[in-house]
Amino acid sequence: MLVKELADQKHPFIYYDEPATKARAIIREFGLRILPVTDKNKKLLGKISRRDIMIITSAVSAIQAKGVMTDPKCVLTMKDEISFAVNEMLRQTAWYALVIDSPQDKTYRAVLSLEDYIRVKLQKDPNRLSKPVSDIMTKEIVTCTPEDEIDNVWRMMQIRSLAGLPVVRKDKLVGIISQKDMLEHGEVLPTFESKKGRFRAPSKVAAIMKTPVATVKPSTRIADAAKIMVTRSVGRIPVVDDRSRLVGIVDREDIAHFLLCGEVE
């Protein structure tokens, strides 16, 4: 199977000289995690992620897309084998890869996500994912509390390169917060936008965290966790015990790695 058979060829993109605020609007409207940036001939120049776009402080900012774009972690071609492509994405810890025609012709064509790969594997070989989530979940978890200030949580997410955090109170899971939640609510460091101004009292995680949270048990089949991810478009799922205590977390990378390797390392 080739990348061109799985990648999203209708994924939005933006020209380098368009306003960065337009990029932010596109990311919000379509719920995107990554937005390719091209020149006028559609040659790939870079990408804008949620993290990149959150540096914009004003709805009337004059910054252009090229001013906030960064280099993509992973760039593939339409003719790459999917196993090679997913291996490269995992090696570079990239949930999304930008796809071009070839190394010589850098015309932007599509975006490939680990979710695309997981979805196809679920359809073609669901029995491959019959093992329990406990076999692949991460047990060392970074968390926050409902009382934490959003700006502090955002800084921690930046430092640790995290896109979301479980929210716990007395070891029990009570919510989840992500970059998407922060972007949608316009919560502010001073880097985020704010209707009330940057000198208001800092917002707390409780104000924007998602609840209730889709969770699984350690005994849940990997296939069932994967179905939740692709149907709800969530990147990570907390794993809780019978008392709602957080015991692990499983994300797309964990599942894609398991599918690619065929065994837990």
C-alpha positions as CSV (number, residue, x, y, z in Angstrom):
1,M,0.0,0.0,0.0
2,L,1.3,3.5,-0.9
3,V,0.9,6.8,0.9
4,K,-1.3,8.2,-1.9
5,E,-3.9,5.5,-1.1
6,L,-4.3,6.7,2.5
7,A,-3.3,10.3,2.7
8,D,-5.9,13.1,2.9
9,Q,-5.6,14.9,-0.5
10,K,-8.3,17.4,0.5
11,H,-6.5,18.6,3.6
12,P,-6.6,22.4,3.7
13,F,-3.4,24.5,3.1
14,I,-2.5,28.1,3.2
15,Y,-0.2,30.4,1.1
16,Y,2.9,31.8,2.8
17,D,1.8,35.4,2.4
18,E,-1.7,35.1,3.7
19,P,-2.5,36.4,7.3
20,A,-1.6,34.1,10.2
21,T,-5.0,34.9,11.6
22,K,-6.5,33.2,8.6
23,A,-4.4,30.1,9.4
24,R,-5.7,30.3,13.0
25,A,-9.3,30.5,11.7
26,I,-8.8,27.5,9.4
27,I,-7.3,25.4,12.2
28,R,-10.2,26.3,14.4
29,E,-12.9,25.8,11.8
30,F,-11.8,22.4,10.6
31,G,-10.3,21.2,13.9
32,L,-6.9,20.7,12.4
33,R,-3.7,19.9,14.2
34,I,-1.4,20.9,11.3
35,L,-1.8,23.3,8.3
36,P,0.7,23.1,5.4
37,V,2.2,26.3,4.0
38,T,3.1,26.7,0.4
39,D,4.2,29.2,-2.2
40,K,2.0,30.4,-5.0
41,N,3.0,27.3,-7.1
42,K,2.0,25.0,-4.2
43,K,5.6,24.1,-3.4
44,L,5.8,23.1,0.3
45,L,7.5,25.6,2.5
46,G,6.5,24.6,6.0
47,K,3.7,24.0,8.4
48,I,1.6,25.7,11.1
49,S,0.5,23.7,14.1
50,R,-1.8,24.6,16.9
51,R,1.3,25.3,19.0
52,D,2.7,27.6,16.3
53,I,-0.6,29.6,15.9
54,M,-1.0,30.2,19.6
55,I,1.8,32.8,19.6
56,I,-0.6,35.3,17.8
57,T,-1.9,37.8,20.4
58,S,-4.4,39.8,18.3
59,A,-7.2,39.1,15.9
60,V,-5.9,42.0,13.8
61,S,-2.3,40.8,13.8
62,A,-0.3,41.7,10.6
63,I,1.8,38.6,10.8
64,Q,1.8,36.4,7.7
65,A,1.7,32.7,7.7
66,K,5.4,32.5,6.9
67,G,6.1,34.4,10.1
68,V,4.8,31.6,12.3
69,M,5.4,28.5,10.2
70,T,8.0,26.0,11.2
71,D,9.7,23.1,9.4
72,P,7.7,19.9,9.3
73,K,9.0,17.0,11.3
74,C,8.3,14.5,8.6
75,V,7.8,14.9,4.9
76,L,6.8,11.9,2.7
77,T,6.1,11.3,-1.0
78,M,3.0,10.0,-2.6
79,K,4.8,6.9,-3.7
80,D,6.3,5.9,-0.4
81,E,5.3,2.5,1.0
82,I,2.9,3.0,3.9
83,S,5.0,0.8,6.3
84,F,8.1,3.0,5.5
85,A,6.0,6.1,6.0
86,V,4.6,5.1,9.4
87,N,8.0,4.0,10.6
88,E,9.4,7.4,9.7
89,M,6.6,9.2,11.5
90,L,7.2,7.1,14.6
91,R,10.9,7.6,14.4
92,Q,10.4,11.4,14.3
93,T,7.5,11.4,16.8
94,A,5.2,12.9,14.3
95,W,1.5,12.1,14.3
96,Y,1.1,13.9,11.0
97,A,3.3,14.0,7.9
98,L,3.1,16.4,4.9
99,V,3.2,14.7,1.5
100,I,4.8,16.0,-1.6
101,D,5.2,14.6,-5.2
102,S,8.8,13.7,-4.9
103,P,12.1,14.9,-3.3
104,Q,12.8,16.7,-6.6
105,D,9.2,18.1,-7.0
106,K,8.1,19.5,-3.6
107,T,4.6,20.2,-4.7
108,Y,2.3,19.8,-1.7
109,R,-0.3,17.0,-2.2
110,A,-1.7,15.7,1.0
111,V,-1.4,15.1,4.8
112,L,-1.0,11.6,6.2
113,S,-1.9,10.9,9.8
114,L,-1.3,7.9,12.1
115,E,-5.1,7.9,12.4
116,D,-5.4,7.1,8.7
117,Y,-3.2,4.1,9.2
118,I,-5.0,2.9,12.3
119,R,-8.4,3.2,10.6
120,V,-7.4,1.0,7.7
121,K,-5.8,-1.6,10.0
122,L,-9.0,-1.7,12.0
123,Q,-11.0,-2.4,8.9
124,K,-8.6,-5.0,7.4
125,D,-7.2,-6.8,10.4
126,P,-9.1,-6.1,13.7
127,N,-7.9,-9.3,15.3
128,R,-4.4,-7.9,15.2
129,L,-5.5,-5.6,18.0
130,S,-7.0,-8.1,20.4
131,K,-4.5,-7.7,23.1
132,P,-5.3,-5.5,26.2
133,V,-4.5,-1.8,26.4
134,S,-2.3,-2.5,29.4
135,D,0.3,-4.1,27.1
136,I,1.0,-0.8,25.3
137,M,-0.2,2.0,27.6
138,T,2.2,4.6,29.1
139,K,2.3,4.4,32.9
140,E,4.4,7.5,33.6
141,I,1.8,10.2,33.1
142,V,2.1,14.0,33.3
143,T,-1.1,15.5,34.8
144,C,-2.5,18.7,36.0
145,T,-5.4,19.6,38.4
146,P,-8.6,21.6,37.9
147,E,-7.1,24.4,40.1
148,D,-3.9,24.9,38.0
149,E,-3.6,28.1,36.0
150,I,-4.0,27.6,32.3
151,D,-0.9,29.6,31.4
152,N,1.3,27.4,33.7
153,V,-0.2,24.3,32.1
154,W,0.5,25.7,28.7
155,R,4.1,26.4,29.5
156,M,4.5,22.9,30.8
157,M,3.0,21.5,27.7
158,Q,5.4,23.5,25.6
159,I,8.5,22.4,27.6
160,R,7.5,18.7,27.5
161,S,6.1,18.8,23.9
162,L,2.6,17.6,25.0
163,A,-0.6,18.2,23.2
164,G,-2.9,17.4,26.1
165,L,-3.0,16.5,29.7
166,P,-5.3,14.4,32.0
167,V,-6.8,16.4,34.8
168,V,-6.8,14.7,38.2
169,R,-8.0,15.4,41.7
170,K,-6.8,13.1,44.5
171,D,-5.6,10.6,41.9
172,K,-9.0,10.3,40.2
173,L,-9.5,11.5,36.6
174,V,-11.9,14.4,36.4
175,G,-11.2,15.8,32.9
176,I,-8.8,16.4,30.1
177,I,-7.3,19.6,28.6
178,S,-5.7,20.0,25.2
179,Q,-4.2,22.6,23.0
180,K,-7.4,22.5,21.0
181,D,-9.4,23.5,24.1
182,M,-7.1,26.4,24.8
183,L,-7.2,27.6,21.2
184,E,-11.0,27.3,21.0
185,H,-11.6,29.2,24.2
186,G,-9.0,31.9,23.4
187,E,-7.4,31.5,26.9
188,V,-4.3,33.6,27.4
189,L,-0.8,33.6,28.6
190,P,-0.2,36.9,27.4
191,T,0.4,35.0,24.2
192,F,-3.2,33.9,23.8
193,E,-6.0,36.3,22.8
194,S,-8.4,37.5,25.5
195,K,-11.7,39.3,25.4
196,K,-11.2,40.7,28.9
197,G,-7.6,41.8,28.4
198,R,-4.3,40.3,29.6
199,F,-4.5,41.7,33.1
200,R,-7.5,39.7,34.2
201,A,-7.2,37.0,36.8
202,P,-5.5,33.9,35.3
203,S,-8.0,31.3,34.1
204,K,-8.1,27.8,35.7
205,V,-8.0,24.5,34.0
206,A,-11.5,23.7,35.4
207,A,-12.9,26.5,33.1
208,I,-12.1,24.8,29.8
209,M,-11.3,21.1,30.5
210,K,-13.4,18.5,28.7
211,T,-15.6,16.3,30.9
212,P,-16.8,13.6,30.9
213,V,-13.7,11.9,29.4
214,A,-13.7,8.9,27.1
215,T,-11.7,6.3,29.0
216,V,-10.8,2.6,28.8
217,K,-9.8,0.0,31.4
218,P,-6.5,-1.8,31.4
219,S,-8.3,-4.9,30.1
220,T,-9.9,-3.1,27.2
221,R,-8.9,-4.5,23.8
222,I,-6.5,-2.2,21.8
223,A,-9.0,-2.5,19.0
224,D,-11.7,-0.9,21.1
225,A,-9.4,2.0,22.2
226,A,-8.4,2.5,18.5
227,K,-12.1,2.7,17.5
228,I,-12.7,5.5,20.1
229,M,-9.7,7.4,18.7
230,V,-10.8,7.3,15.0
231,T,-14.5,7.8,15.6
232,R,-14.1,10.7,18.1
233,S,-10.9,12.1,16.6
234,V,-9.0,12.1,19.9
235,G,-5.3,11.6,20.1
236,R,-5.1,10.0,23.5
237,I,-7.3,8.0,25.9
238,P,-6.8,7.8,29.7
239,V,-6.8,4.4,31.2
240,V,-8.5,4.1,34.6
241,D,-9.2,1.4,37.1
242,D,-12.5,0.4,38.6
243,R,-12.2,3.4,41.1
244,S,-11.6,5.9,38.3
245,R,-8.0,6.2,39.3
246,L,-5.7,7.1,36.4
247,V,-3.3,4.2,35.8
248,G,-2.1,4.9,32.3
249,I,-2.6,6.6,28.9
250,V,-2.6,5.3,25.4
251,D,-2.2,7.4,22.3
252,R,-2.1,7.0,18.5
253,E,1.7,6.5,18.5
254,D,1.3,3.6,20.9
255,I,-1.2,1.8,18.7
256,A,0.6,2.6,15.4
257,H,3.8,1.3,16.9
258,F,2.1,-1.9,18.0
259,L,0.6,-2.4,14.5
260,L,3.8,-1.7,12.7
261,C,6.0,-3.9,14.9
262,G,3.5,-6.7,15.5
263,E,4.6,-7.0,19.1
264,V,5.1,-4.9,22.2
265,E,8.7,-4.1,22.8
